[in-house]
Amino acid sequence: MKPKTTAKSNLKNGNRNGRPALPENEKQSIIRPTKFNKEQDAVLMENFHRSGLSCVSEYIRAVSLNPKIVPRLTEEELRIARALSGFSNNFNQFVRLCHIHGLEAMAVEAEFYLGKFRCLFGKFNND
């Protein structure tokens, strides 16, 4: 029985396997070690997760080079934004019906949508 042969590397002919090398101007070769205590690390990680960036190094680099980072919306804020979008679509359809049938005929539905908007905007005012 013959022993299994493995694929030879492409290094002999100058080609490398794997990801292509970055251009010189995009390489990040300087390392700046930083130490944190447990409380500082907890704050760092909380801010990192809120930022929505892909890795802690990217977050630290962004904060140090561009100190103004706008965090992404939280799950609650995304839920409210989606609800507002849905309400605005329904409200536009409602206004179109009001132009067709008259506002008096749509008074009950107008109160319903006003109540929904007041409830939703009340959540923003509580923050």
Secondary structure, DSSP 8 states (H G I E B T S, - for coil): ---------GGGGT---SS----GGG-----------HHHHHHHHHHHHHHT-S-HHHHHHHHHHS--------HHHHHHHHHHHHHHHHHHHHHHHHHHH-TGGGHHHHHHHHHHHHHHHHHHHH-
